[in-house]
């Protein structure tokens, strides 16, 4: 395990849609895209001792993602999201509780991996359970020097804003969308993303914030500087997993020591590509459009954490 390993902690589940079962969960989506981009990604999650859990392990292996961070619960089923349609055909989503990923117990191998990790990526949804908040803190304590990446994922009723603000205060990098940013920074005019990002940075002490804004583009507040990347038009098939692809591409750029502006450009292009494909884990083209993902010359971005910076 080298210092470039990226650990993705949290939920893994099946979306039960009228058209079939689809593997999902932000951590596994991020890990999938990191692996496709050549980064050594690991998932720290839990599945049930059931056929759905077996299929998850098979897919992770097929993607080249090791299974040492995937625990198997003997009592809880693999996570699912139930989708119900009303009389007008409008869907309603229920993220089933008391499932395997509500108690992600990191193995000894996962703890060992965290000591060598470059980054730990975790989202707010998996932290709906007290158990996972304890398990994550254990991982974070063992991962001194790793960048802490907090992926805000507000899904009612699992959208405790006070909890999200506390978690954000422990992060080195926050990723969220424009709607989530507005919920966390009330009182400003609707379109003011940069002032809102600065407000969130001041409230949490986190100086690095990524904000995705759909068809408008995305912005990054990085150590006081605001960088914006306009979106390019694409024919949208669905937006499932686009934000996760964005985060993976941005982290990939950080690991390659690329400028923030280049990381933002690559993140937007991969998110747009995923939006033009069905599902959250489409095969990547080679290279990813439009300019590929190889290193470019420019000032470096170093992914050090608050803790590593304080140690000098």
KEKE-3310 file (N, C-alpha, C; in steps of 0.2 Angstrom, whole numbers, plus 5000, padded with zeros to 4 digits):
npx = (5004:5004:5008:4999:4986:4968:4955:4938:4924:4909:4892:4885:4875:4860:4850:4833:4824:4810:4815:4825:4839:4852:4868:4874:4878:4888:4901:4906:4904:4913:4925:4925:4927:4939:4947:4946:4953:4966:4970:4974:4962:4951:4937:4928:4917:4901:4892:4878:4876:4872:4864:4864:4874:4885:4886:4889:4903:4908:4907:4916:4928:4929:4932:4944:4946:4951:4945:4947:4943:4929:4917:4907:4891:4883:4870:4863:4855:4861:4862:4848:4838:4822:4810:4795:4781:4769:4752:4753:4764:4776:4791:4795:4808:4815:4827:4833:4834:4844:4853:4867:4877:4875:4883:4898:4911:4928:4940:4956:4965:4959:4961:4975:4978:4973:4982:4992:4986:4983:4971:4955:4939:4923:4905:4890:4878:4881:4884:4873:4871:4875:4885:4893:4898:4906:4915:4921:4928:4937:4945:4949:4957:4968:4974:4983:4989:4983:4972:4957:4942:4926:4911:4896:4880:4864:4850:4834:4825:4838:4846:4853:4857:4864:4873:4880:4887:4895:4903:4909:4917:4928:4935:4947:4944:4929:4915:4901:4884:4876:4863:4864:4874:4867:4857:4865:4870:4861:4851:4857:4857:4850:4859:4872:4886:4900:4901:4893:4901:4912:4907:4903:4916:4922:4913:4916:4930:4936:4946:4945:4934:4923:4910:4897:4887:4877:4871:4877:4890:4905:4913:4928:4933:4949:4960:4957:4956:4945:4939:4932:4923:4915:4901:4901:4890:4880:4871:4860:4858:4856:4858:4864:4876:4885:4890:4899:4908:4914:4920:4929:4938:4943:4950:4959:4967:4973:4981:4990:4997:4992:4987:4974:4964:4965:4962:4949:4943:4945:4937:4924:4923:4923:4911:4902:4903:4898:4885:4880:4879:4870:4867:4878:4891:4898:4908:4924:4929:4944:4956:4948:4935:4937:4951:4959:4967:4981:4996:4999:5010:5013:5009:5010:4998:4996:4991:4991:4985:4976:4981:4994:4999:5000:5010:5020)
npy = (4994:5011:5028:5035:5030:5030:5031:5026:5029:5022:5021:5008:5002:4995:5002:5001:5000:5003:4998:4989:4983:4993:4996:5007:5022:5034:5033:5021:5024:5035:5028:5019:5028:5034:5022:5019:5030:5027:5028:5021:5015:5012:5004:5006:4998:4990:4974:4963:4946:4939:4936:4949:4956:4947:4949:4963:4962:4954:4963:4974:4967:4965:4978:4980:4984:4981:4970:4970:4980:4978:4973:4959:4958:4948:4948:4959:4965:4968:4985:4994:5004:5009:5012:5020:5022:5035:5038:5047:5043:5048:5047:5041:5040:5028:5026:5012:5008:5002:4993:4984:4993:5003:5000:5001:4992:4995:4984:4976:4977:4988:4998:4998:5002:5015:5022:5024:5031:5043:5051:5052:5049:5053:5053:5062:5055:5041:5043:5044:5035:5032:5022:5022:5035:5034:5024:5030:5041:5033:5029:5041:5046:5037:5040:5051:5065:5061:5068:5075:5072:5078:5074:5081:5076:5078:5070:5069:5059:5061:5072:5081:5096:5102:5092:5090:5102:5101:5090:5096:5105:5097:5094:5094:5097:5101:5095:5099:5102:5116:5118:5112:5120:5132:5128:5127:5139:5150:5165:5173:5180:5171:5167:5168:5160:5161:5170:5163:5151:5156:5161:5148:5143:5152:5149:5135:5134:5127:5129:5125:5122:5114:5117:5111:5115:5110:5112:5125:5125:5124:5128:5132:5136:5139:5140:5154:5159:5160:5150:5147:5136:5135:5125:5113:5110:5096:5081:5076:5061:5054:5061:5053:5050:5059:5069:5062:5057:5069:5073:5062:5064:5077:5074:5065:5074:5082:5072:5070:5082:5094:5110:5119:5125:5116:5104:5107:5109:5096:5089:5094:5090:5076:5074:5079:5070:5058:5062:5061:5048:5032:5028:5027:5022:5021:5014:5021:5032:5031:5043:5051:5062:5080:5082:5073:5065:5066:5071:5089:5103:5116:5126:5117:5108:5103:5090:5091:5090:5099:5095:5090:5102:5109:5103:5107)
npz = (5000:4995:4998:4990:4990:4990:5001:5002:5011:5017:5011:5002:4989:4982:4969:4968:4955:4943:4931:4934:4945:4951:4954:4967:4977:4984:4989:4982:4969:4967:4970:4959:4948:4952:4951:4937:4932:4935:4949:4965:4972:4986:4994:5009:5017:5019:5017:5015:5020:5007:4991:4984:4991:4987:4973:4973:4978:4967:4957:4961:4962:4948:4944:4948:4961:4977:4990:5003:5012:5013:5023:5029:5034:5046:5050:5045:5030:5013:5007:5001:4990:4989:4977:4974:4964:4961:4958:4947:4941:4947:4955:4972:4984:4995:5006:5013:5030:5044:5038:5030:5028:5037:5048:5047:5050:5051:5045:5052:5041:5034:5043:5044:5030:5031:5038:5028:5019:5006:5005:5013:5009:5013:5016:5020:5021:5025:5038:5045:5055:5072:5074:5063:5063:5074:5069:5058:5065:5071:5060:5055:5065:5064:5053:5051:5042:5030:5018:5022:5015:5013:5007:5004:5005:5004:5009:5012:5024:5029:5033:5042:5046:5056:5060:5048:5047:5058:5054:5042:5048:5051:5040:5026:5013:5005:4996:4987:4981:4972:4977:4990:4995:4997:5006:5017:5019:5023:5018:5009:4992:4979:4968:4972:4972:4975:4986:4995:4996:5002:5014:5020:5021:5030:5041:5044:5044:5034:5020:5007:4995:4984:4973:4964:4950:4941:4924:4923:4927:4938:4953:4963:4978:4984:4996:4998:4985:4971:4958:4943:4932:4917:4911:4898:4884:4884:4878:4889:4897:4910:4926:4936:4948:4942:4950:4958:4949:4946:4958:4959:4948:4951:4962:4957:4949:4959:4965:4955:4955:4949:4942:4951:4943:4931:4937:4940:4927:4921:4930:4928:4914:4915:4923:4914:4904:4910:4913:4901:4898:4902:4919:4934:4933:4919:4906:4904:4891:4881:4877:4891:4886:4883:4881:4886:4900:4904:4912:4914:4911:4923:4938:4953:4963:4979:4989:5003:5020:5033:5045:5042:5037:5048:5055:5048)
capx = (5000:5008:5005:4994:4980:4962:4950:4931:4921:4902:4887:4885:4868:4856:4844:4828:4820:4806:4819:4830:4843:4858:4873:4875:4881:4893:4908:4908:4905:4920:4930:4925:4930:4946:4951:4947:4958:4972:4972:4973:4956:4949:4931:4927:4909:4898:4887:4875:4878:4866:4866:4866:4881:4890:4886:4894:4910:4910:4908:4922:4934:4930:4934:4951:4945:4952:4939:4949:4939:4922:4915:4901:4887:4879:4863:4860:4855:4864:4858:4844:4834:4816:4807:4788:4778:4762:4747:4755:4771:4781:4795:4797:4814:4816:4834:4831:4838:4846:4856:4874:4882:4874:4888:4904:4917:4934:4945:4962:4968:4957:4965:4982:4977:4971:4989:4996:4982:4984:4965:4950:4933:4917:4899:4886:4873:4883:4885:4866:4871:4880:4890:4897:4902:4912:4920:4924:4933:4943:4949:4952:4963:4973:4976:4986:4993:4979:4968:4950:4937:4919:4906:4890:4875:4858:4845:4829:4826:4845:4849:4854:4862:4869:4878:4884:4891:4901:4908:4912:4923:4934:4937:4951:4941:4922:4912:4894:4881:4874:4857:4866:4877:4862:4854:4870:4872:4854:4851:4860:4854:4850:4864:4879:4889:4906:4900:4891:4907:4917:4903:4904:4923:4922:4910:4919:4937:4939:4948:4945:4927:4921:4903:4895:4881:4874:4872:4880:4897:4907:4918:4932:4937:4955:4964:4955:4955:4939:4940:4926:4924:4909:4900:4900:4883:4880:4865:4860:4854:4854:4864:4866:4883:4889:4894:4904:4913:4917:4925:4935:4942:4946:4955:4964:4971:4977:4986:4995:5000:4990:4984:4967:4960:4965:4958:4942:4941:4944:4931:4918:4922:4921:4904:4897:4902:4894:4878:4878:4878:4866:4870:4883:4897:4899:4915:4927:4932:4951:4956:4941:4935:4939:4958:4962:4969:4988:4998:5001:5014:5009:5011:5008:4993:4999:4985:4992:4979:4977:4985:5001:5002:5001:5016:5025)
capy = (5000:5017:5034:5038:5026:5034:5027:5029:5026:5024:5017:5004:4999:4994:5006:4996:5004:4998:4995:4984:4984:4997:4998:5014:5024:5039:5031:5016:5028:5039:5023:5017:5033:5034:5017:5020:5035:5025:5029:5015:5017:5006:5005:5004:4998:4983:4971:4958:4939:4938:4937:4956:4957:4943:4953:4969:4960:4952:4969:4977:4964:4966:4984:4980:4987:4976:4968:4970:4985:4977:4968:4956:4958:4941:4950:4965:4964:4973:4991:4995:5010:5007:5017:5019:5027:5037:5038:5051:5040:5052:5042:5042:5036:5027:5023:5008:5009:4996:4988:4982:4999:5007:4998:4999:4991:4994:4978:4978:4979:4995:5003:4998:5006:5022:5025:5025:5034:5050:5054:5048:5052:5051:5057:5063:5050:5035:5046:5045:5031:5033:5018:5024:5041:5031:5020:5035:5044:5029:5029:5048:5046:5033:5042:5057:5067:5060:5074:5073:5075:5078:5074:5082:5072:5079:5066:5069:5063:5060:5078:5085:5101:5104:5087:5092:5108:5099:5086:5100:5108:5093:5092:5098:5098:5100:5095:5099:5105:5123:5118:5110:5126:5137:5126:5127:5146:5154:5173:5177:5180:5164:5165:5170:5154:5162:5173:5157:5147:5160:5160:5142:5142:5155:5145:5129:5134:5123:5134:5122:5120:5113:5118:5110:5119:5107:5115:5131:5123:5122:5132:5130:5140:5136:5145:5161:5161:5157:5148:5145:5132:5134:5119:5112:5107:5089:5078:5072:5054:5055:5064:5049:5049:5064:5073:5058:5057:5076:5073:5058:5068:5083:5071:5063:5080:5083:5067:5071:5088:5098:5116:5119:5126:5111:5099:5109:5108:5089:5086:5096:5086:5069:5074:5080:5063:5053:5064:5059:5040:5029:5025:5030:5019:5020:5013:5027:5032:5032:5046:5054:5068:5081:5083:5067:5065:5065:5077:5095:5108:5121:5126:5111:5108:5098:5088:5090:5091:5104:5092:5089:5108:5112:5100:5110)
capz = (5000:4995:5001:4985:4991:4992:5004:5001:5017:5018:5009:4995:4989:4975:4968:4965:4950:4939:4925:4937:4950:4949:4960:4968:4983:4982:4989:4977:4963:4967:4969:4953:4943:4953:4948:4930:4931:4937:4956:4969:4977:4991:4997:5016:5017:5022:5013:5019:5018:5003:4984:4982:4993:4983:4967:4974:4978:4961:4953:4964:4959:4941:4943:4951:4968:4982:4994:5011:5016:5012:5028:5028:5040:5046:5052:5041:5023:5009:5007:4995:4989:4986:4973:4973:4959:4963:4952:4941:4939:4950:4960:4979:4986:5002:5008:5018:5036:5047:5033:5032:5028:5043:5053:5043:5054:5047:5047:5053:5035:5032:5048:5041:5024:5032:5040:5022:5014:5004:5007:5015:5006:5017:5014:5026:5021:5029:5045:5048:5061:5077:5074:5057:5065:5078:5065:5054:5069:5072:5054:5054:5070:5062:5046:5052:5036:5025:5016:5023:5009:5015:5001:5007:5001:5008:5006:5017:5030:5032:5031:5048:5044:5061:5059:5042:5048:5062:5050:5038:5051:5052:5033:5022:5006:5005:4990:4988:4975:4973:4982:4996:4998:4998:5012:5023:5020:5021:5019:5003:4986:4976:4963:4974:4974:4978:4993:4999:4997:5007:5020:5022:5023:5037:5047:5046:5044:5028:5015:5000:4994:4977:4972:4957:4948:4935:4918:4924:4928:4944:4956:4968:4983:4986:5000:4997:4977:4968:4951:4940:4925:4914:4908:4891:4883:4882:4878:4896:4898:4917:4930:4942:4949:4939:4955:4961:4944:4947:4964:4957:4943:4954:4967:4952:4947:4965:4966:4949:4957:4943:4945:4953:4937:4927:4940:4939:4920:4921:4934:4924:4908:4916:4925:4908:4900:4914:4912:4894:4898:4907:4925:4937:4931:4912:4904:4902:4884:4881:4883:4893:4882:4876:4880:4890:4907:4905:4916:4910:4914:4927:4945:4957:4968:4984:4993:5010:5025:5039:5050:5039:5036:5055:5057:5044)
cpx = (5004:5004:5000:4987:4974:4957:4943:4927:4913:4898:4888:4878:4865:4850:4839:4823:4815:4810:4824:4834:4850:4862:4874:4878:4887:4900:4910:4908:4911:4925:4931:4929:4937:4950:4951:4952:4965:4974:4970:4968:4954:4942:4931:4920:4907:4893:4884:4878:4872:4868:4868:4873:4886:4891:4890:4901:4912:4912:4915:4928:4935:4933:4941:4951:4946:4946:4941:4945:4931:4920:4908:4897:4883:4872:4859:4860:4859:4859:4854:4840:4828:4813:4800:4786:4771:4758:4749:4762:4777:4785:4796:4802:4814:4822:4833:4836:4840:4849:4863:4878:4880:4879:4894:4909:4923:4938:4952:4966:4966:4960:4972:4982:4977:4978:4993:4992:4984:4977:4960:4943:4927:4911:4895:4880:4875:4883:4878:4866:4876:4886:4895:4901:4907:4917:4924:4930:4939:4948:4953:4958:4969:4977:4979:4990:4988:4974:4961:4945:4930:4914:4899:4884:4868:4853:4840:4827:4833:4849:4850:4859:4867:4875:4883:4889:4897:4906:4912:4918:4929:4937:4943:4949:4933:4919:4904:4891:4878:4867:4859:4870:4872:4858:4859:4872:4866:4856:4854:4856:4855:4857:4871:4883:4896:4905:4898:4897:4911:4913:4904:4911:4924:4919:4913:4926:4940:4940:4947:4938:4925:4913:4901:4888:4877:4876:4876:4888:4899:4912:4922:4934:4943:4960:4963:4954:4949:4940:4934:4927:4917:4907:4900:4893:4884:4872:4864:4855:4851:4860:4866:4873:4888:4893:4900:4910:4917:4922:4931:4940:4946:4952:4961:4969:4975:4982:4992:4998:4998:4987:4977:4963:4960:4961:4951:4939:4940:4938:4925:4917:4920:4914:4900:4897:4898:4887:4876:4877:4873:4870:4876:4890:4898:4906:4918:4930:4940:4954:4949:4941:4935:4947:4962:4964:4976:4990:5000:5006:5010:5011:5007:5003:4995:4993:4986:4986:4981:4982:4993:5003:5004:5008:5022:5028)
cpy = (5006:5023:5038:5035:5031:5030:5030:5025:5028:5019:5014:5001:4998:4999:5001:5000:5000:4995:4990:4987:4988:4998:5005:5015:5028:5036:5026:5020:5032:5034:5021:5021:5034:5028:5017:5025:5033:5026:5023:5017:5011:5009:5002:5004:4991:4981:4966:4951:4937:4938:4944:4958:4953:4947:4959:4967:4958:4958:4973:4974:4965:4973:4985:4984:4981:4976:4969:4975:4984:4971:4965:4955:4951:4942:4955:4963:4969:4979:4991:5002:5008:5013:5015:5024:5029:5036:5041:5048:5044:5047:5045:5037:5035:5023:5019:5008:5002:4990:4988:4989:5004:5005:4996:4998:4990:4988:4981:4980:4986:5000:5004:5003:5013:5025:5026:5029:5041:5054:5049:5052:5049:5056:5058:5058:5044:5037:5047:5040:5033:5029:5020:5031:5039:5028:5025:5039:5040:5029:5036:5048:5042:5035:5049:5059:5065:5066:5071:5076:5073:5079:5075:5079:5072:5075:5065:5061:5063:5066:5083:5090:5103:5098:5088:5097:5106:5094:5090:5103:5104:5091:5097:5101:5096:5100:5095:5103:5112:5123:5116:5116:5131:5135:5127:5135:5150:5162:5176:5176:5173:5162:5166:5164:5156:5165:5167:5153:5150:5160:5154:5140:5146:5152:5139:5129:5130:5128:5131:5119:5119:5113:5116:5113:5117:5110:5122:5130:5122:5127:5129:5136:5137:5141:5152:5163:5157:5156:5145:5141:5132:5127:5119:5109:5100:5086:5074:5066:5054:5058:5060:5048:5054:5068:5069:5057:5064:5075:5068:5061:5073:5080:5068:5068:5082:5078:5068:5078:5094:5105:5115:5120:5120:5105:5100:5107:5100:5086:5088:5091:5079:5069:5075:5073:5058:5055:5062:5051:5038:5026:5029:5028:5017:5018:5020:5026:5032:5037:5049:5061:5075:5081:5078:5069:5065:5072:5083:5099:5113:5121:5120:5112:5102:5097:5087:5092:5096:5101:5092:5097:5111:5109:5103:5106)
cpz = (5000:4997:4996:4986:4993:4995:5004:5006:5016:5014:5002:4995:4982:4975:4964:4961:4946:4933:4928:4943:4948:4955:4961:4975:4981:4983:4984:4970:4962:4966:4962:4948:4945:4950:4941:4928:4933:4944:4960:4974:4981:4993:5004:5017:5020:5018:5017:5016:5014:4996:4982:4985:4989:4976:4967:4974:4971:4956:4955:4961:4952:4939:4945:4958:4973:4987:5002:5015:5016:5017:5026:5034:5041:5048:5048:5034:5019:5008:5000:4995:4986:4983:4972:4968:4961:4957:4946:4938:4942:4956:4967:4981:4993:5003:5014:5024:5039:5042:5034:5032:5033:5049:5049:5048:5051:5050:5049:5047:5033:5037:5046:5035:5026:5035:5034:5017:5012:5006:5009:5013:5010:5016:5020:5026:5026:5036:5048:5055:5066:5076:5068:5059:5070:5074:5061:5058:5070:5066:5053:5059:5068:5056:5046:5045:5030:5024:5018:5019:5011:5009:5004:5002:5005:5005:5012:5018:5033:5030:5037:5047:5050:5061:5054:5043:5053:5058:5045:5041:5052:5045:5030:5015:5007:4998:4991:4981:4977:4978:4989:5000:5000:5005:5018:5024:5018:5022:5014:4997:4982:4972:4966:4977:4978:4985:4997:5001:5003:5014:5024:5025:5030:5043:5049:5047:5039:5023:5008:4999:4987:4977:4965:4956:4942:4928:4918:4924:4935:4946:4961:4972:4986:4989:4998:4989:4975:4961:4949:4933:4922:4911:4901:4889:4881:4882:4885:4895:4905:4921:4936:4942:4945:4944:4958:4956:4945:4952:4962:4953:4946:4959:4963:4950:4953:4966:4960:4950:4951:4946:4946:4947:4932:4930:4940:4932:4919:4924:4930:4918:4910:4919:4919:4905:4904:4913:4905:4893:4903:4913:4928:4936:4924:4911:4902:4895:4886:4875:4885:4889:4886:4876:4884:4897:4909:4909:4911:4914:4918:4934:4949:4962:4973:4988:5000:5015:5030:5044:5048:5039:5043:5057:5053:5039)
residu = (UNK:UNK:UNK:UNK:UNK:UNK:UNK:UNK:UNK:UNK:UNK:UNK:UNK:UNK:UNK:UNK:UNK:UNK:UNK:UNK:UNK:UNK:UNK:UNK:UNK:UNK:UNK:UNK:UNK:UNK:UNK:UNK:UNK:UNK:UNK:UNK:UNK:UNK:UNK:UNK:UNK:UNK:UNK:UNK:UNK:UNK:UNK:UNK:UNK:UNK:UNK:UNK:UNK:UNK:UNK:UNK:UNK:UNK:UNK:UNK:UNK:UNK:UNK:UNK:UNK:UNK:UNK:UNK:UNK:UNK:UNK:UNK:UNK:UNK:UNK:UNK:UNK:UNK:UNK:UNK:UNK:UNK:UNK:UNK:UNK:UNK:UNK:UNK:UNK:UNK:UNK:UNK:UNK:UNK:UNK:UNK:UNK:UNK:UNK:UNK:UNK:UNK:UNK:UNK:UNK:UNK:UNK:UNK:UNK:UNK:UNK:UNK:UNK:UNK:UNK:UNK:UNK:UNK:UNK:UNK:UNK:UNK:UNK:UNK:UNK:UNK:UNK:UNK:UNK:UNK:UNK:UNK:UNK:UNK:UNK:UNK:UNK:UNK:UNK:UNK:UNK:UNK:UNK:UNK:UNK:UNK:UNK:UNK:UNK:UNK:UNK:UNK:UNK:UNK:UNK:UNK:UNK:UNK:UNK:UNK:UNK:UNK:UNK:UNK:UNK:UNK:UNK:UNK:UNK:UNK:UNK:UNK:UNK:UNK:UNK:UNK:UNK:UNK:UNK:UNK:UNK:UNK:UNK:UNK:UNK:UNK:UNK:UNK:UNK:UNK:UNK:UNK:UNK:UNK:UNK:UNK:UNK:UNK:UNK:UNK:UNK:UNK:UNK:UNK:UNK:UNK:UNK:UNK:UNK:UNK:UNK:UNK:UNK:UNK:UNK:UNK:UNK:UNK:UNK:UNK:UNK:UNK:UNK:UNK:UNK:UNK:UNK:UNK:UNK:UNK:UNK:UNK:UNK:UNK:UNK:UNK:UNK:UNK:UNK:UNK:UNK:UNK:UNK:UNK:UNK:UNK:UNK:UNK:UNK:UNK:UNK:UNK:UNK:UNK:UNK:UNK:UNK:UNK:UNK:UNK:UNK:UNK:UNK:UNK:UNK:UNK:UNK:UNK:UNK:UNK:UNK:UNK:UNK:UNK:UNK:UNK:UNK:UNK:UNK:UNK:UNK:UNK:UNK:UNK:UNK:UNK:UNK:UNK:UNK:UNK:UNK:UNK:UNK:UNK:UNK:UNK:UNK:UNK:UNK:UNK:UNK:UNK:UNK:UNK:UNK:UNK:UNK:UNK:UNK:UNK:UNK:UNK)
# end
